[in-house]
């Protein structure tokens, strides 16, 4: 993909990056969870993951997206590959706000679930061209499976308190 630079008539090639997030929650007395994402650019692949305290797998997946975007060093064309309807719809509504969508207004007012992460997502999107991508559940998409596996491993990791 090419974009026009600040100088009119000058174009720059931006990388096409696939971001596959994953989240995992271990049900126990003490909430333990993990987030992960796999970034892929051509033949290069980078995995990011970490533990967190949460009872929401959706929150962990959003955290994976946010941390993946934080890790990008230059403007990119990012396709967020997800199998979660909620995340796909939220990304779509935040990137293409229309009067009929109530979700962007709820995010800005702080009333939406995970509003803090969605607000951070919006800030991190500014230098990039973001698209939601749909991965059918159980289709064995390699990067999605890897992200879920790493999120599960991160959730099992015991933090010393």
C-alpha positions in Angstrom: 0.0 0.0 0.0 1.3 3.5 -0.8 0.4 6.7 1.0 1.1 10.3 0.1 3.8 12.0 2.3 3.7 15.5 3.6 5.3 16.7 0.4 2.6 16.7 -2.3 3.3 14.2 -5.1 5.7 12.1 -3.0 4.5 8.6 -2.1 5.8 6.2 0.4 5.3 2.4 0.6 4.0 1.3 4.0 4.2 -2.2 5.2 1.2 -4.6 5.3 1.1 -6.1 8.8 -1.3 -8.8 10.0 -2.1 -8.7 13.8 -3.6 -11.8 15.3 -4.7 -11.3 19.0 -5.4 -13.9 21.6 -6.8 -14.0 25.1 -7.1 -16.6 27.8 -8.6 -16.7 31.3 -8.1 -19.3 34.0 -11.1 -19.6 36.2 -10.0 -19.6 39.8 -10.4 -17.7 43.1 -7.8 -15.2 42.0 -8.3 -13.9 38.4 -5.5 -15.0 36.1 -5.4 -14.3 32.5 -3.0 -13.8 29.6 -3.0 -11.7 26.4 -0.9 -12.3 23.2 -0.6 -11.2 19.7 1.3 -12.3 16.6 2.5 -9.7 14.2 3.4 -10.8 10.7 5.1 -8.8 8.0 6.0 -10.8 4.9 8.1 -13.7 6.2 8.8 -12.0 9.5 6.8 -13.0 12.6 6.9 -11.6 16.1 5.0 -12.8 19.2 4.1 -10.6 22.1 2.4 -11.9 25.3 2.0 -11.2 29.0 0.0 -12.1 32.1 -2.8 -9.9 33.5 -5.5 -10.0 36.2 -8.9 -10.2 34.6 -11.9 -12.4 34.2 -12.6 -11.3 30.6 -11.2 -13.1 27.6 -12.5 -10.2 25.4 -10.5 -7.7 27.5 -7.4 -9.9 27.1 -7.8 -10.0 23.3 -8.2 -6.2 23.2 -5.1 -5.9 25.3 -3.3 -8.0 22.7 -4.4 -5.6 19.9 -3.3 -2.6 21.9 0.1 -4.0 22.7 0.6 -5.1 19.1 -0.1 -1.6 17.9 2.3 -0.2 20.5 5.0 -2.4 19.1 4.8 -1.1 15.5 7.7 1.3 14.9 6.4 3.1 11.8 3.1 3.7 10.1 1.6 0.5 8.7 -1.4 -1.0 7.0 -2.6 -3.3 9.8 -5.2 -6.0 9.4 -6.5 -7.1 12.8 -7.5 -10.8 12.3 -10.1 -11.8 14.8 -12.7 -14.5 15.2 -14.7 -12.5 17.8 -17.8 -10.8 16.5 -17.7 -8.2 19.3 -14.1 -7.1 18.6 -14.7 -7.1 14.8 -17.8 -4.9 15.2 -16.2 -2.5 17.7 -13.1 -2.0 15.5 -15.4 -1.4 12.5 -17.5 1.1 14.4 -14.6 3.0 15.9 -12.8 3.4 12.5 -15.9 4.3 10.5 -18.1 6.3 12.9 -21.6 7.1 11.7 -24.6 8.6 13.4 -26.4 5.3 13.8 -23.5 3.7 15.8 -23.8 4.4 19.6 -20.5 2.5 20.4 -18.0 5.4 19.6 -20.0 7.8 21.8 -20.1 5.2 24.7 -16.3 4.8 24.4 -15.7 8.6 24.5 -18.0 9.0 27.5 -16.4 6.0 29.3 -19.7 4.1 29.4 -18.6 1.2 27.1 -17.1 -2.0 28.4 -13.3 -1.8 28.3 -13.6 1.9 27.4 -10.0 2.5 28.6 -8.6 0.0 26.2 -10.7 1.2 23.3 -9.7 4.8 23.9 -6.0 3.7 23.9 -6.7 1.8 20.7 -8.1 4.9 19.0 -5.0 6.9 19.9 -2.7 4.1 18.6 -4.6 3.9 15.3 -3.8 7.5 14.3 -0.5 6.8 12.4 -1.8 3.6 10.9 -4.3 2.4 8.4 -6.4 -0.2 10.3 -8.8 -2.8 9.0 -10.7 -5.5 10.8 -10.2 -8.9 9.3 -12.5 -11.9 9.9 -11.0 -15.3 10.7 -13.7 -18.0 11.0 -13.6 -19.8 14.4 -11.9 -23.2 14.3 -10.4 -22.7 10.9 -6.9 -23.4 12.3 -5.5 -20.1 11.1 -1.9 -20.5 12.2 -1.3 -17.1 13.8 -4.6 -17.1 15.7 -3.8 -20.5 17.1 -0.3 -19.4 18.1 -1.7 -16.2 19.8 -4.2 -18.3 21.8 -1.5 -20.8 22.8 0.8 -18.0 24.0 -2.0 -16.2 25.9 -2.8 -19.5 27.7 0.9 -19.9 28.6 1.0 -16.3 29.9 -2.1 -16.9 32.0 -0.5 -20.0 33.6 2.6 -18.0 34.5 2.6 -17.3 38.2 3.6 -13.7 39.0 5.5 -13.1 42.3 3.5 -10.5 44.2 
